[in-house]
């Protein structure tokens, strides 16, 4: 009954959204598995037909490799249907086959949408998939069938072991997602689309500059060496760790930076770099200064 009142436009409707903390995602694919478990072989009348066992990624985990040997990082970026407030799929669908509920969730009607394969081309995020057997476009529903039964979150959020997925009411200032969004600046994928999506990200990977510092006279790792980064209206400092390594994260793309490495009794070294890519400066040997 709760689901019925929502579809009829209850004025006290929640406005659902999803926040993804990329820094917490470890690429375990629990979210993807839970989505398959909930939807493969299971019909949810009015919400979605069963998802095929193969070929559909209602949650797509993008694996992004960064840097170069020996400084290589792997970042995992979960991608969902954005449930856009200005969704092209809603506008393009015939006979109201795709609609946005008052709580913000976009549903592809599993009966009305039969045969409308052209809808795939109207999603710039490419998050609508074609079910060849059922002749039907399909996508993530935020597990609306469960939410309408009183569940607090979709299955993917429920099973995330690292709390990388935060789901809730964007209109409720006391909800966890709202409180987090007031304290951080979220990002969206492809902001140029300007579709007013309800899925947000924090800690999306930016450029990094890293290096390893050694003392040339002893060939030992240089621990505790001061490293300064200077950029346009930006200055940061750090110190090398026990292995002589240092790193600056979350840097702008295609920006000019100066790296200064200083240690008492040794000649300073200066590097000027541009962050077209992630940068590893390699092994940096500090020479003894002349006294």
VMD Tcl script that draws the C-alpha trace (Angstrom):
set ca {
  {0.00 0.00 0.00}
  {2.91 2.30 0.65}
  {3.98 1.94 -2.96}
  {0.51 2.90 -4.18}
  {0.49 6.16 -2.20}
  {3.90 7.07 -3.57}
  {2.86 6.54 -7.17}
  {-0.24 8.67 -6.64}
  {1.92 11.62 -5.54}
  {1.90 11.85 -1.76}
  {2.95 15.45 -0.92}
  {5.14 14.14 1.89}
  {7.11 12.13 -0.62}
  {10.76 11.42 -0.06}
  {13.28 12.38 -2.74}
  {15.75 9.55 -3.06}
  {19.42 9.95 -3.94}
  {22.64 7.96 -3.85}
  {26.11 9.11 -2.80}
  {29.18 7.06 -3.73}
  {32.41 7.51 -1.77}
  {34.98 6.25 -4.27}
  {37.73 6.29 -1.64}
  {35.90 3.49 0.20}
  {35.19 1.26 -2.79}
  {37.49 -1.77 -2.85}
  {36.12 -3.40 -5.98}
  {34.58 -6.38 -4.19}
  {31.58 -6.39 -6.60}
  {29.18 -7.21 -3.75}
  {26.83 -4.53 -5.10}
  {26.87 -6.08 -8.57}
  {26.26 -9.58 -7.17}
  {23.37 -8.36 -4.98}
  {21.77 -6.70 -7.99}
  {21.99 -9.96 -9.93}
  {20.62 -11.91 -6.97}
  {17.62 -9.59 -6.65}
  {16.74 -9.28 -10.33}
  {18.01 -12.27 -12.30}
  {15.19 -14.78 -12.63}
  {12.87 -12.60 -10.54}
  {9.91 -10.72 -11.99}
  {8.80 -7.57 -10.19}
  {5.51 -6.65 -11.91}
  {5.10 -2.94 -12.47}
  {8.76 -2.30 -11.68}
  {10.96 -4.55 -13.82}
  {11.07 -7.82 -15.68}
  {13.77 -10.30 -14.74}
  {17.29 -9.28 -15.62}
  {19.23 -11.58 -18.00}
  {22.02 -13.62 -16.44}
  {24.55 -12.16 -18.87}
  {25.17 -8.88 -20.65}
  {23.45 -6.47 -18.26}
  {25.33 -4.23 -15.82}
  {22.70 -2.27 -13.92}
  {25.63 -1.43 -11.64}
  {28.80 -0.93 -13.65}
  {32.05 -0.97 -11.67}
  {34.59 0.98 -13.71}
  {38.18 -0.04 -12.95}
  {40.55 2.89 -13.42}
  {44.29 2.18 -13.40}
  {46.45 5.17 -12.53}
  {50.14 5.92 -12.59}
  {52.97 3.72 -13.83}
  {55.29 1.12 -12.36}
  {56.29 1.10 -9.58}
  {53.66 3.65 -8.52}
  {50.41 2.15 -9.76}
  {46.95 2.63 -8.25}
  {43.61 1.02 -8.99}
  {40.43 2.98 -8.35}
  {36.94 1.49 -8.57}
  {34.07 3.75 -9.62}
  {30.52 2.31 -9.31}
  {28.18 3.77 -11.93}
  {24.37 3.59 -11.83}
  {21.39 4.95 -13.70}
  {21.42 8.59 -12.61}
  {17.63 8.86 -12.18}
  {17.86 12.28 -13.80}
  {15.26 14.96 -13.15}
  {15.71 16.00 -16.79}
  {15.98 12.48 -18.20}
  {16.17 12.08 -22.01}
  {14.77 8.56 -21.76}
  {11.55 9.87 -20.19}
  {11.12 12.41 -22.97}
  {11.86 9.91 -25.73}
  {9.65 7.06 -24.53}
  {6.34 6.41 -26.23}
  {3.07 5.92 -24.34}
  {4.58 6.93 -20.99}
  {6.76 3.81 -21.01}
  {9.42 5.57 -18.93}
  {8.40 7.85 -16.09}
  {9.80 9.49 -12.98}
  {8.04 8.80 -9.73}
  {7.45 11.58 -7.25}
  {10.29 10.19 -5.13}
  {12.70 10.73 -8.05}
  {13.10 7.12 -9.16}
  {12.80 6.54 -12.90}
  {11.01 3.36 -13.93}
  {10.93 1.67 -17.33}
  {7.48 0.09 -17.44}
  {8.11 -3.59 -18.27}
  {4.91 -3.78 -20.33}
  {4.67 -0.42 -22.06}
  {8.36 -0.31 -23.03}
  {8.33 -3.56 -25.03}
  {9.98 -3.00 -28.41}
  {11.39 0.44 -27.64}
  {15.03 -0.40 -28.26}
  {15.74 3.17 -29.39}
  {15.66 4.25 -25.73}
  {19.18 2.88 -25.27}
  {20.55 5.64 -27.50}
  {18.89 8.38 -25.45}
  {20.89 7.62 -22.28}
  {24.21 9.48 -22.58}
  {25.57 7.42 -19.67}
  {24.77 4.18 -21.55}
  {23.08 2.69 -18.49}
  {20.01 1.26 -20.27}
  {20.39 -2.32 -21.52}
  {18.48 -4.37 -24.05}
  {16.85 -7.65 -23.05}
  {16.79 -9.57 -26.32}
  {14.62 -12.38 -25.00}
  {11.93 -10.06 -23.64}
  {12.34 -7.38 -26.35}
  {12.66 -4.83 -23.56}
  {14.95 -1.99 -22.38}
  {15.95 -2.31 -18.72}
  {18.00 -0.56 -16.04}
  {18.51 0.03 -12.32}
  {15.33 0.82 -10.37}
  {16.97 1.59 -7.00}
  {15.07 -1.58 -5.98}
  {11.86 0.47 -5.91}
  {9.82 -2.68 -5.32}
  {11.64 -3.12 -1.99}
  {11.46 0.54 -1.00}
  {7.72 0.45 -1.52}
  {7.55 -2.48 0.91}
  {9.29 -0.42 3.58}
  {12.94 -1.27 2.94}
  {15.28 1.63 3.73}
  {17.79 1.07 0.91}
  {18.43 -0.94 -2.27}
  {20.13 -4.32 -2.08}
  {23.44 -2.95 -3.41}
  {23.67 -0.45 -0.57}
  {22.65 -3.04 1.99}
  {25.52 -5.39 1.13}
  {28.34 -2.85 0.68}
  {30.97 -3.92 3.27}
  {32.90 -0.63 3.28}
  {30.02 1.87 3.46}
  {30.94 3.25 0.03}
  {27.26 3.60 -0.95}
  {25.00 5.97 0.99}
  {21.31 6.06 0.08}
  {18.51 8.17 1.47}
  {16.13 11.10 1.31}
  {17.72 14.20 -0.19}
  {14.89 16.36 1.16}
  {15.31 15.26 4.77}
  {17.99 17.42 6.44}
  {18.40 14.75 9.11}
  {19.10 11.93 6.68}
  {22.68 10.73 6.53}
  {23.04 11.48 2.84}
  {21.83 15.07 3.31}
  {24.18 15.65 6.22}
  {27.16 14.38 4.23}
  {26.25 16.45 1.18}
  {26.15 19.61 3.28}
  {29.71 19.02 4.49}
  {31.38 18.04 1.19}
  {31.27 19.18 -2.41}
  {29.91 16.26 -4.44}
  {30.67 15.62 -8.09}
  {28.73 14.13 -10.97}
  {29.95 12.19 -13.96}
  {29.93 14.18 -17.19}
  {28.55 17.42 -15.73}
  {28.30 18.76 -19.28}
  {25.16 16.63 -19.75}
  {23.40 18.78 -17.10}
  {20.60 16.26 -16.58}
  {20.19 16.89 -12.84}
  {20.93 13.34 -11.77}
  {20.31 12.00 -8.27}
  {23.56 10.03 -8.05}
  {26.62 11.83 -6.68}
  {30.27 10.98 -6.07}
  {32.97 12.12 -3.69}
  {36.68 11.37 -3.93}
  {36.68 10.72 -7.65}
  {40.32 10.20 -8.67}
  {42.31 13.25 -9.70}
  {45.92 13.57 -10.79}
  {48.77 12.70 -8.44}
  {52.50 13.44 -8.29}
  {54.76 11.02 -6.41}
  {58.40 10.12 -6.08}
  {61.02 8.27 -4.02}
  {63.91 10.13 -2.40}
  {67.27 8.55 -1.52}
  {70.58 9.86 -0.16}
  {73.19 9.45 -2.88}
  {76.12 9.08 -0.48}
  {74.57 6.18 1.45}
  {72.02 4.92 -1.12}
  {69.51 4.74 1.73}
  {65.89 5.82 1.78}
  {65.56 9.46 2.80}
  {62.96 9.54 5.54}
  {61.49 12.81 6.80}
  {62.62 14.93 3.86}
  {60.55 18.07 3.26}
  {58.72 18.11 -0.10}
  {56.84 21.20 -1.23}
  {54.32 21.44 -4.06}
  {53.57 24.86 -5.54}
  {50.84 25.45 -8.11}
  {48.44 28.14 -9.18}
  {47.09 29.55 -5.91}
  {48.08 26.33 -4.17}
  {50.91 25.31 -1.88}
  {51.24 22.03 -0.01}
  {53.98 20.35 1.98}
  {54.61 16.79 3.05}
  {57.49 14.64 4.29}
  {58.83 11.41 2.90}
  {57.94 8.21 4.72}
  {60.31 5.53 5.97}
  {60.76 4.28 2.42}
  {61.56 7.75 1.11}
  {58.23 7.97 -0.72}
  {56.06 11.07 -1.03}
  {52.80 11.78 -2.83}
  {50.43 14.65 -3.55}
  {46.87 13.60 -4.47}
  {43.78 15.35 -5.86}
  {45.65 17.66 -8.21}
  {44.18 19.51 -11.18}
  {44.46 18.05 -14.65}
  {46.79 19.77 -17.15}
  {48.09 22.10 -14.47}
  {51.67 23.31 -13.92}
  {53.33 22.41 -10.62}
  {56.75 22.87 -9.04}
  {58.10 20.22 -6.67}
  {60.91 21.27 -4.28}
  {62.79 18.64 -2.25}
  {64.91 19.86 0.67}
  {66.99 18.08 3.30}
  {69.58 19.62 5.67}
  {73.11 19.05 4.40}
  {71.98 18.09 0.90}
  {71.42 20.00 -2.33}
  {67.80 20.84 -3.01}
  {66.15 19.50 -6.13}
  {63.44 21.23 -8.13}
  {61.10 19.64 -10.69}
  {58.63 21.44 -12.93}
  {55.83 19.20 -14.19}
  {52.48 19.37 -15.94}
  {49.74 16.96 -14.88}
  {48.70 15.68 -18.30}
  {48.92 12.26 -16.63}
  {49.62 10.94 -13.16}
  {53.31 11.52 -12.51}
  {55.91 9.37 -10.78}
  {59.23 11.21 -10.63}
  {61.12 8.01 -9.96}
  {64.16 7.64 -7.68}
  {65.46 11.05 -6.73}
  {69.07 11.03 -5.46}
  {70.06 13.84 -3.07}
  {73.71 14.85 -3.27}
  {75.66 16.17 -0.31}
  {75.97 19.95 -0.34}
  {79.40 21.59 -0.33}
  {80.22 23.02 3.10}
}
mol new
graphics top color blue
foreach p $ca { graphics top sphere $p radius 0.5 }
foreach p [lrange $ca 0 end-1] q [lrange $ca 1 end] { graphics top cylinder $p $q radius 0.2 }
display resetview
